[in-house]
Amino acid sequence: MTLERGVYRPGEKIYALGYAAVASVYEDSGLRPLPKGSKVLLTLKDNRGDEVAQRSVHAKASGKFWATLQIPKNGGLGSYTVTATVLDGSTSVSAKVKEFRTPEFEVEASVDKTDIHHGESVE
């Protein structure tokens, strides 16, 4: 499972995406598809371990699943954990929740020459 990014602000949505399969010694790959209609439970826990969001989705035939989990606007800052549980297994990934501003700046650049060839000097 993975998240679209690692840092979020309070009130933002976390987009989680993952793939699941069942271990099998009878398949060449060592994996077999999930049973049809397998349910995946995704939970979001805050920095104190309290559950703040939960979604239940069905995995596709390929084992792919995804969900959107909302971070509370008044949620605490720190490390949050997203856990996906399917059948008898689970996996977790973490995300940081911080207060930050996206920097606003502008970059301008210009060149004296548009083409520079091997051996020419640039000032």
Solvent accessible surface area in square Angstrom, and as a share of the most:
residue,aa,sasa,rsa
1,M,50,0.22
2,T,75,0.44
3,L,24,0.12
4,E,92,0.41
5,R,97,0.36
6,G,42,0.40
7,V,59,0.34
8,Y,0,0.00
9,R,73,0.27
10,P,26,0.16
11,G,19,0.18
12,E,46,0.20
13,K,100,0.42
14,I,0,0.00
15,Y,109,0.41
16,A,2,0.02
17,L,66,0.33
18,G,3,0.03
19,Y,141,0.54
20,A,18,0.14
21,A,51,0.39
22,V,27,0.15
23,A,84,0.65
24,S,15,0.10
25,V,134,0.77
26,Y,199,0.76
27,E,80,0.36
28,D,161,0.84
29,S,88,0.57
30,G,28,0.27
31,L,94,0.47
32,R,103,0.38
33,P,92,0.58
34,L,18,0.09
35,P,68,0.43
36,K,207,0.88
37,G,47,0.45
38,S,10,0.06
39,K,121,0.51
40,V,0,0.00
41,L,64,0.32
42,L,0,0.00
43,T,17,0.10
44,L,0,0.00
45,K,82,0.35
46,D,20,0.11
47,N,70,0.36
48,R,198,0.72
49,G,45,0.43
50,D,80,0.41
51,E,91,0.41
52,V,49,0.28
53,A,18,0.14
54,Q,95,0.42
55,R,106,0.39
56,S,56,0.36
57,V,24,0.14
58,H,119,0.53
59,A,11,0.09
60,K,111,0.47
61,A,100,0.78
62,S,82,0.53
63,G,1,0.01
64,K,64,0.27
65,F,7,0.03
66,W,123,0.43
67,A,5,0.04
68,T,40,0.23
69,L,2,0.01
70,Q,76,0.34
71,I,0,0.00
72,P,36,0.23
73,K,174,0.74
74,N,142,0.73
75,G,16,0.16
76,G,33,0.32
77,L,86,0.43
78,G,29,0.28
79,S,55,0.36
80,Y,0,0.00
81,T,47,0.27
82,V,0,0.00
83,T,32,0.18
84,A,3,0.03
85,T,53,0.31
86,V,23,0.13
87,L,97,0.48
88,D,154,0.80
89,G,38,0.37
90,S,77,0.49
91,T,65,0.38
92,S,62,0.40
93,V,38,0.22
94,S,74,0.48
95,A,2,0.02
96,K,102,0.43
97,V,0,0.00
98,K,99,0.42
99,E,121,0.54
100,F,80,0.33
101,R,202,0.74
102,T,85,0.49
103,P,93,0.59
104,E,159,0.71
105,F,160,0.67
106,E,143,0.64
107,V,117,0.67
108,E,151,0.68
109,A,101,0.78
110,S,108,0.70
111,V,112,0.64
112,D,142,0.74
113,K,103,0.44
114,T,127,0.74
115,D,95,0.49
116,I,93,0.47
117,H,119,0.53
118,H,195,0.87
119,G,75,0.72
120,E,74,0.33
121,S,94,0.60
122,V,102,0.59
123,E,198,0.89
